[in-house]
Amino acid sequence: MTVVDSPGQEVLNQLDGKTSSETTSTETSVEMSLPTPLSGFEDSLDERKFLPEQESFSRLEQQDLSSEMSKVSKPKASKPGRKRGGRTRKGPKRPQQPNPPSAPLVPGLLDQSKPLSTPMPKKRGRKSKAELLLLKLSKGLDQPESPPPKRPPEDFETPPGERPRRRAAQVALLYLQELAEELSTALPAPVSCPESPKVSSPTKPKKTRQQATCQGGEEEDDTARDEDFVLQVEAEDGEESEAPSESSSDPEPAMPRSTPRGSTSAKQKPHCRGVAPNGLPNHIMAPVWKCLHLTKDLREQKHSYWEFAEWIPLAWKWHLLSELEAAPYLPQEEKSPLFSVHREGLPEDGTLYRINRFSSITAHPERWDVSFFTGGPLWALDWCPVPEGAAASQYVALFSSPDMNETHPLSQLHSGPGLLQLWGLGTLQQESCPGNRAHFVYGIACDHGCIWDLKFCPSGAWELPGTPRKAPLLPRLGLLALACSDGKVLLFSLPHPEALQAQQPPDAMKPAIYKVQCVATLQVGSMQASDPSECGQCLSLAWMPTRPHHHLAAGYYNGMVVFWNLPTNSPLQRIRLSDGSLKLYPFQCFLAHDQAVRTLQWCKANSHFIVSAGSDRKIKFWDLRRPYEPINSIKRFLSTELAWLLPYNGVTVAQDNCYASYGLCGIHYIDAGYLGFKAYFTAPRKGTVWSLSGSDWLGTIAAGDISGELIAAILPDMALNPINVKRPVERRFPIYKADLMPYQDSPEGQGHSSASSGAPNPPKARTYAETVNHHYLLFQDTDLGSFHDLLHREPMLRMQEGEGHSQLCLDRLQLEAIHKVRFSPNLDSYGWLVSGGQSGLVRIHFLRGLTSPLGHRGRGGAGLKAEVPSPADVTRKGPSSRLGSMALWRAYQRALSAHPWKVQFLTAGSLMGLGDVISQQLVERRGLKEHQIGRTLTMASLGCGFVGPVVGGWYRVLDRLIPGTTKVDALKKMLLDQGAFAPCFLGCFLPLIGTLNGLSAQDNWAKLQQDYPDALLTNYCLWPAVQLANFYLVPLHYRLAIVQCVAVIWNSYLSWKAHRL
């Protein structure tokens, strides 16, 4: 078998006559592509003819030719047993013939008797000049007098069964393309040789490896078919990099590299440079501004104005307890532990405070922080939701254990006396310091043991304090659900304190403690099997955040998650008890965890999704339409509480440090699984984080831990991958730090030691009495009005030092521990934060530096009005028009709360007068000169004296007749309103207008017969749809104003109809 090393070597083999006796058909077809040697080739090839032929080429052309020939593919050894295209299997390799030297060795090649001389050393793949000349002569190019073309020879062939080698140089690509075209013309027709395989000669240049990498493999790569070729090309590239040829001196220009993988279609994160007015960088504050606008828009879509109209507080269900009856429910501690407050940037006065039970301290005039004492350790806390722009007092409901040393085993049910407390905080504005102290409003005595969680209905349960209600109904403050340790869930309808106090006798006990009958008791199981001990204690609650808020979820000790439909009418789920209250059974439940469900959170944008965390160290995301399997299950650590902020597709989780890895204990943001982001480490903590709360308005979370430190962290934009977030330490800051400090002299602490003194370590007191006898609490507050130079301030350095090494002492009572933290969900007070813990002290702080567009405090103390920039533009612009338009609405709310009837009458009269103005100017086109002012005043007075009282009173009567708020109830109200009230109202309104215009009785009757049918028909064309939406969506005290706003057009029609002759 012939081993074809090169075309020149094949010619030499033919001259020597050493061809193989057995040749396959494939080899024959390849050899047929070579031109036949010229006749008389051996005789004509002597030294006299060879030298002129050699001298006819210039030195430069010989170098170009040799360099171009070196680019032709070199022979390579096939793997044993591997079939290559156009080749057969090789036998034993023949010893390679030595390459002849230049011109003097050519005659020796033809003379078989003379031995070949030693070959000259040459580079791999290079052809000698003699081989090149022999190749040219074999192709018929033997004219020495004509200069050869600058391009490569025409009849040059590719090696049998191989492709042209890929080269980066542009000259080589052009040469190979021309060579392929010439070979295609020199090959015989395929008809004459049907059995010959196709020679692999490309018709267009191949991409280089650099181009293929940049373009991402647009053409199919055939490495699978020719693996050896690719490996050899890589080896040749390595050799050529060591000894580049002259043709590669002008390299091909590299193509630009494409964008990184996975980010070609992703939206680039906008650059936010500069510093915001509060001292934080703009790239940190941009998500805060985004959350403010997004939360405002989504709340308008997802929240309701009025829900659960049948659950109105009744005065006879609230029984005021005497001092003797209330004593078992009150917390045992009557005085708080000693405490002192050091505020950053203000001189330390060293004052120690000890306040009585249910008492408070006046808000600080500069920092606005408030403190009050509940009497026991705080374990449940929530804000009462207030509609946007209501400008009403803020309330928090909380539960404190009666005993400071009390413990509750979770594995068994527990019942006993307890006190649910409601505290009023006044109108917490963001422009001024609170004017009133926090005060204890009233308490509810419960016999259901410890309250582990409590939740208010997110919206639709609050109404104005001055809403007129017929006795015994009281204006409703909110609906509150309690998770109790006896396994039950209680639902209370809380009245406004003003209305409840009006029912008390003058000599009533202060503070007021009531025994209340709940509106509904929620139990697990069914009517035939309802044993609360099977599920254990109820540990967590979650109210459906989107309207109509009809579902309530609860997590139990055995891992069950239970759902109730609150307004259900099913006899299998709703039972009316003898005392008038309801007992509800769930409509859905499933086993979510292997152990206790520690916390539940609903997705605030879509009520189909909920997340749960249990004592089995798992966090599970659920789709309630398919509850048989979680969407995502993550097993990381023991979670204590989590927060699902409105804009993001993930939850922020607080954890217990018992299962946490070293350096990873703290607060994490975990993606729900849709985006696939890795967990983002929000803030490290050394101790257990008991509570976590998130503010949808600020995009910020706050966390309190066992060491007594309350911190806040501004989350980045979690819609983008947080893996590239740099310096997360700039995003978190301390709010205050509580330390247990020893004091020395009297029990009142006159000679107490300061925080900086070198006092010895406190003794390991295990009870509350031992701890408070020798220690006091030191609260070190951060200036939250400005964040300028935050990283170098003392509270920030103290927080970072605490994160670096542990300072926990678990052998004593953790009196400084913080158990509950909650951000205010209301727009009027969204910057306020309440927290409390083991000591029973509850503190309220205002994050003034984060709120917008309200007051910021600069370095110099001057008030700085911040503005809300767009998330895409961080430059300062004017205040948000949407938030600014709330001022008029707030003023109307205040007036309506103080004088409901007067405001409603004036509203009706003003809109009636406006309707008459529209009728005269737009319908009748009288103009300003012919405008009848007396007629407008008549219509306005008619609205104040007739329309306002009659329509407003009718709505209240209608609401008492049909108290529900479902679609069926709204339809009933609309039919009754349009079928009974509307005909009577028009029959009275039109004659009254005629009488005021001076018409006689006969004329008035004739006009009524003429106008009444048309007016009633027009009424039925407009008002049924309006009233249906009004009864279903709008609260009672807003219905008259909404009707009058829509009735501007209707009033114009009535005015025109009444005054038309």
Secondary structure by P-SEA (a helix, b strand, c coil): ccccccaaaaaaaaaaccccccccaaaaaaaaacccccccccccccaaaaaaaaacccaaaaaaaaaaaaacccccccccccccccccccccccccccccccccccccccccccccccccccccccccaaaaaaaaaaaccccccccccccccccccccccccccccccaaaaaaaaaaaaaaaaacccccccccccccccccbbbbcaaaaaaacccccccccccaaaaaaaaaaaaaaaaccccccccccccccccccccccccccbbbbccccccccccccaaaaaaaaaaaaaaaacccccccccccccccccbbbbccccccccccccccccccccccccccccbbbbbbccccccccccccbbbbbbccccccbbbbbbbccccccbbbbbbbbbccccccccccbbbbbbbbbbbbbcccccccccccccccccbbbbbcccccccccccccccccccccccccccccccbbbbbbccccbbbbbbcccaaaaaaaccccccccbbbbccccbbbbcccccccccccccccccccccccccccbbbbbcccbbbbbbbcccccccccccccccbbbbbbccccccccccccccccccccccbbbbbccccbbbbbcccccccccccccccccccccccccccbbbbbbbccccccccccbbbbbcccccccccccccccccccbbbbbccccbbbbbcccbbbbbbbbccccccccccccccccccccbbbbbcccccccccccccccccccccccccccaaaaaacbbbbbbbccccccccccccaaaaaaaaaaaccccccccccccccccccccccccccccccccccccbbbbbbcccccccccccccccccccccccccccccccccccccccaaaaaaaaaaaaacaaaaaaaaaaaaaaaaaaaaaccccccccccccaaaaaaaaaaaaccaaaaaaaaaaaaaaacccccaaaaaaaaaaaaaccaaaaaaaaaaaaaaaacccaaaaaaaaaacaaaaaaaaaaccaaaaaaaaccccccaaaaaaaaaaaaaaaaaaaaaacc
